């Protein structure tokens, strides 16, 4: 570990950052923040030192996040990659409206990533202000790249709203989008699938985007994502949108079914080969699904079948399965 046990124990007491300024922002205490900045003579544009325990690693390139090699979201953090986190960015990320307004009124510098952080924070008022200020900044600093920058910024912001399930913010951002979403629909739809954000899918359909046709073009990948995460409610909605009664075996693999660890999914699979699913469950050590199959499903058990059960349990060193 790159931190000692005392640092870890201290963090566990309240799950707040060790930095005093950050705690003030987190509690939205703008008066004490102002006093602390003046007392300690801290630059309002100072970057925040990294806190190894507190900060979630939301600035990863999404391609680095392990979705079992299924993610198709491109970089969602290109606008913040390599940028230091500042006080105003942290205030936006924390949804601390009073500290955010104080820093903004005192001319704290910001970059287009401010909108990205504000969406994470989940405060719609901050998002509205950040959107206005960032658009003004782009108009002044990058007028020739205004449209391209705006499209990239909105894509990243929409994806964050989907990931954090900020429904009102996602809806508001959609209302502010003046360009076509067709070129980023791949990112938005599959981010919705990965994060089981059904409302985002509905909102996209309300923008007259033909989501069913889009899903049909890559249905195998869509079901793989949903099965991998066990999102049965979303699977039912996709089946309804496509007028399908169940999932065909040509669209999935046995391993995906087992990885979902959701026994209800078996009811949605046409002619589910229970024996093969059982073997896969044994190989993956999914005792819950094995137990469920034995209790609720019946299949023909001949000598070969018993041999396979024994072989899979022994081969994969599963003591629990063997018993």
MARTI-322314 format. One line per 4 residues: their letters; for each residue x, y, z of C-alpha. Coordinates in nm, 2 decimals, padded with zeros to 4 digits. Layout:
a) X/Y/Z | ...
END
This chain:
xxxx) 00.00/00.00/00.00 | 00.12/00.36/-00.07 | -00.04/00.49/00.26 | 00.00/00.38/00.62
xxxx) -00.26/00.22/00.84 | -00.31/00.54/01.06 | -00.40/00.73/00.75 | -00.64/00.46/00.65
xxxx) -00.80/00.44/00.99 | -00.84/00.82/01.00 | -01.02/00.82/00.67 | -01.26/00.54/00.78
xxxx) -01.39/00.76/01.07 | -01.58/00.99/00.84 | -01.47/00.91/00.48 | -01.36/01.27/00.42
xxxx) -01.04/01.40/00.27 | -00.75/01.49/00.50 | -00.71/01.83/00.34 | -00.90/02.09/00.55
xxxx) -00.99/02.31/00.25 | -01.15/02.01/00.08 | -01.35/01.93/00.39 | -01.48/02.29/00.40
xxxx) -01.59/02.26/00.04 | -01.74/01.92/00.09 | -01.96/02.07/00.37 | -02.03/02.38/00.15
xxxx) -01.90/02.61/00.42 | -01.81/02.91/00.20 | -01.75/03.15/00.49 | -01.49/02.93/00.66
xxxx) -01.34/02.86/00.32 | -01.30/03.23/00.25 | -01.14/03.28/00.60 | -00.91/02.99/00.55
xxxx) -00.79/03.11/00.21 | -00.72/03.46/00.35 | -00.56/03.33/00.68 | -00.33/03.08/00.51
xxxx) -00.27/03.30/00.20 | -00.37/03.03/-00.04 | -00.41/03.11/-00.41 | -00.77/03.06/-00.51
xxxx) -00.64/02.89/-00.82 | -00.42/02.65/-00.64 | -00.44/02.29/-00.75 | -00.55/02.03/-00.51
xxxx) -00.29/01.77/-00.39 | -00.39/01.42/-00.46 | -00.57/01.23/-00.18 | -00.51/00.87/-00.24
xxxx) -00.79/00.75/-00.03 | -01.07/01.00/-00.09 | -01.08/01.07/-00.46 | -01.27/00.81/-00.67
xxxx) -01.08/00.73/-00.99 | -01.34/00.88/-01.22 | -01.08/01.04/-01.45 | -00.98/00.71/-01.60
xxxx) -01.01/00.67/-01.97 | -01.31/00.44/-01.99 | -01.12/00.20/-02.21 | -00.91/00.13/-01.91
xxxx) -01.21/00.02/-01.70 | -01.25/-00.35/-01.71 | -01.59/-00.44/-01.85 | -01.46/-00.78/-01.95
xxxx) -01.33/-00.63/-02.28 | -01.69/-00.53/-02.37 | -01.68/-00.15/-02.33 | -01.72/00.05/-02.64
xxxx) -01.72/00.39/-02.48 | -01.44/00.60/-02.60 | -01.25/00.83/-02.38 | -01.49/01.01/-02.15
xxxx) -01.23/01.22/-01.98 | -01.03/01.36/-02.26 | -01.11/01.71/-02.14 | -00.96/01.65/-01.79
xxxx) -00.68/01.42/-01.87 | -00.36/01.57/-01.74 | -00.54/01.87/-01.57 | -00.49/01.93/-01.20
xxxx) -00.80/01.94/-00.99 | -00.87/02.29/-00.86 | -01.08/02.43/-00.58 | -01.36/02.53/-00.81
xxxx) -01.36/02.20/-00.99 | -01.38/02.02/-00.66 | -01.67/02.24/-00.55 | -01.85/02.16/-00.87
xxxx) -01.78/01.79/-00.83 | -01.90/01.80/-00.47 | -02.22/01.99/-00.56 | -02.13/02.26/-00.31
xxxx) -02.32/02.55/-00.46 | -02.22/02.82/-00.21 | -01.85/02.75/-00.23 | -01.88/02.72/-00.61
xxxx) -02.04/03.06/-00.63 | -01.79/03.22/-00.40 | -01.50/03.09/-00.60 | -01.66/03.19/-00.93
xxxx) -01.74/03.54/-00.80 | -01.38/03.58/-00.69 | -01.26/03.50/-01.04 | -01.13/03.15/-00.99
xxxx) -00.99/03.02/-01.32 | -01.15/02.72/-01.49 | -01.13/02.52/-01.80 | -01.40/02.35/-02.01
xxxx) -01.37/02.05/-01.77 | -01.57/02.25/-01.52 | -01.89/02.12/-01.69 | -01.76/01.77/-01.66
xxxx) -01.71/01.80/-01.29 | -02.04/01.98/-01.23 | -02.23/01.69/-01.39 | -02.06/01.45/-01.16
xxxx) -02.16/01.67/-00.86 | -02.52/01.63/-00.95 | -02.63/01.99/-00.87 | -02.84/02.12/-01.16
xxxx) -02.79/02.48/-01.06 | -02.41/02.44/-01.08 | -02.45/02.26/-01.41 | -02.65/02.55/-01.56
xxxx) -02.39/02.80/-01.44 | -02.09/02.59/-01.55 | -02.25/02.54/-01.89 | -02.30/02.91/-01.94
xxxx) -01.95/03.00/-01.83 | -01.78/02.72/-02.03 | -01.97/02.82/-02.35 | -01.86/03.18/-02.30
xxxx) -01.50/03.06/-02.25 | -01.51/02.85/-02.57 | -01.65/03.14/-02.76 | -01.36/03.37/-02.65
xxxx) -01.07/03.12/-02.66 | -01.16/02.87/-02.93 | -01.41/03.04/-03.17 | -01.28/02.85/-03.47
xxxx) -01.32/02.52/-03.28 | -01.64/02.62/-03.10 | -01.87/02.36/-03.26 | -01.62/02.07/-03.24
xxxx) -01.53/02.15/-02.88 | -01.90/02.18/-02.79 | -01.99/01.84/-02.94 | -01.70/01.67/-02.75
xxxx) -01.79/01.85/-02.43 | -02.16/01.75/-02.45 | -02.07/01.39/-02.52 | -01.85/01.36/-02.21
xxxx) -02.11/01.55/-02.00 | -02.40/01.33/-02.12 | -02.20/01.01/-02.05 | -02.12/01.13/-01.69
xxxx) -02.49/01.20/-01.63 | -02.57/00.85/-01.75 | -02.30/00.69/-01.54 | -02.41/00.87/-01.22
xxxx) -02.78/00.84/-01.30 | -02.84/01.21/-01.28 | -03.17/01.20/-01.47 | -03.27/01.57/-01.45
xxxx) -02.92/01.68/-01.56 | -02.92/01.44/-01.85 | -03.26/01.56/-01.96 | -03.15/01.93/-01.93
xxxx) -02.82/01.86/-02.12 | -03.03/01.70/-02.40 | -03.25/02.01/-02.42 | -02.93/02.22/-02.46
xxxx) -02.79/02.01/-02.74 | -02.82/02.18/-03.08 | -02.64/01.93/-03.29 | -02.73/01.58/-03.40
xxxx) -02.66/01.30/-03.15 | -02.63/01.03/-03.42 | -02.25/01.04/-03.42 | -02.23/00.98/-03.04
xxxx) -02.53/00.75/-03.01 | -02.30/00.45/-02.99 | -02.14/00.60/-02.67 | -02.46/00.70/-02.51
xxxx) -02.66/00.38/-02.57 | -02.39/00.14/-02.46 | -02.31/00.36/-02.16 | -02.68/00.33/-02.07
xxxx) -02.65/-00.05/-02.11 | -02.34/-00.08/-01.90 | -02.49/00.13/-01.62 | -02.85/00.00/-01.64
xxxx) -02.98/00.35/-01.69 | -03.32/00.28/-01.84 | -03.43/00.64/-01.80 | -03.15/00.76/-02.03
xxxx) -03.26/00.52/-02.30 | -03.62/00.65/-02.27 | -03.50/01.01/-02.29 | -03.30/00.93/-02.60
xxxx) -03.61/00.78/-02.76 | -03.81/01.09/-02.67 | -03.55/01.28/-02.88 | -03.68/01.08/-03.18
xxxx) -03.38/00.86/-03.19 | -03.45/00.51/-03.32 | -03.30/00.31/-03.04 | -03.46/-00.03/-03.14
xxxx) -03.31/-00.02/-03.49 | -02.98/00.08/-03.34 | -02.99/-00.21/-03.09 | -03.07/-00.46/-03.37
xxxx) -02.75/-00.37/-03.55 | -02.54/-00.50/-03.25 | -02.78/-00.71/-03.05 | -02.52/-00.96/-02.95
xxxx) -02.31/-00.70/-02.78 | -02.61/-00.54/-02.61 | -02.73/-00.86/-02.45 | -02.37/-00.95/-02.35
xxxx) -02.35/-00.63/-02.16 | -02.68/-00.67/-01.99 | -02.63/-01.04/-01.91 | -02.28/-00.98/-01.77
xxxx) -02.42/-00.73/-01.52 | -02.74/-00.93/-01.45 | -02.97/-00.64/-01.56 | -03.29/-00.84/-01.60
xxxx) -03.52/-00.54/-01.60 | -03.33/-00.38/-01.88 | -03.32/-00.70/-02.07 | -03.70/-00.72/-02.05
xxxx) -03.73/-00.37/-02.19 | -03.50/-00.44/-02.48 | -03.70/-00.75/-02.56 | -04.02/-00.55/-02.55
xxxx) -03.87/-00.28/-02.78 | -03.77/-00.54/-03.03 | -04.09/-00.74/-03.00 | -03.90/-01.05/-02.90
xxxx) -04.05/-01.30/-02.64 | -03.71/-01.42/-02.53 | -03.33/-01.43/-02.60 | -03.21/-01.67/-02.87
xxxx) -02.91/-01.88/-02.80 | -02.74/-01.74/-03.10 | -02.71/-01.41/-02.92 | -02.54/-01.52/-02.60
xxxx) -02.29/-01.77/-02.45 | -02.34/-01.99/-02.15 | -02.06/-01.81/-01.96 | -02.25/-01.48/-02.00
xxxx) -02.56/-01.63/-01.85 | -02.36/-01.76/-01.55 | -02.17/-01.44/-01.50 | -02.50/-01.26/-01.45
xxxx) -02.56/-01.47/-01.14 | -02.93/-01.39/-01.19 | -03.14/-01.70/-01.20 | -03.44/-01.51/-01.34
xxxx) -03.26/-01.47/-01.67 | -03.30/-01.84/-01.74 | -03.67/-01.78/-01.79 | -03.59/-01.54/-02.07
xxxx) -03.37/-01.77/-02.28 | -03.54/-01.98/-02.55 | -03.48/-02.35/-02.51 | -03.21/-02.29/-02.24
xxxx) -02.98/-02.60/-02.23 | -02.98/-02.64/-01.86 | -02.70/-02.90/-01.85 | -02.46/-02.67/-02.04
xxxx) -02.55/-02.38/-01.82 | -02.50/-02.60/-01.51 | -02.15/-02.71/-01.63 | -02.06/-02.34/-01.69
xxxx) -02.19/-02.25/-01.34 | -01.96/-02.52/-01.19 | -01.66/-02.40/-01.39 | -01.72/-02.04/-01.26
xxxx) -01.78/-02.14/-00.90 | -02.13/-02.00/-00.91 | -02.28/-02.21/-00.63 | -02.60/-02.00/-00.61
xxxx) -02.69/-02.08/-00.97 | -02.59/-02.45/-00.93 | -02.81/-02.48/-00.63 | -03.10/-02.30/-00.81
xxxx) -03.08/-02.53/-01.11 | -03.08/-02.85/-00.89 | -03.38/-02.72/-00.70 | -03.59/-02.57/-00.99
xxxx) -03.50/-02.75/-01.31 | -03.52/-03.11/-01.42 | -03.32/-03.26/-01.69 | -03.22/-03.61/-01.80
xxxx) -02.93/-03.74/-01.59 | -02.75/-04.03/-01.75 | -02.40/-04.16/-01.66 | -02.24/-03.92/-01.90
xxxx) -02.41/-03.63/-01.73 | -02.30/-03.73/-01.39 | -01.94/-03.77/-01.52 | -01.95/-03.41/-01.66
xxxx) -02.07/-03.28/-01.32 | -01.79/-03.46/-01.15 | -01.53/-03.37/-01.41 | -01.61/-03.00/-01.40
xxxx) -01.62/-02.98/-01.02 | -01.29/-03.16/-00.98 | -01.11/-02.99/-01.27 | -01.18/-02.65/-01.13
xxxx) -01.09/-02.73/-00.78 | -01.43/-02.64/-00.64 | -01.46/-02.81/-00.30 | -01.80/-02.67/-00.25
xxx) -01.93/-02.79/-00.59 | -01.77/-03.13/-00.53 | -01.96/-03.18/-00.20
END
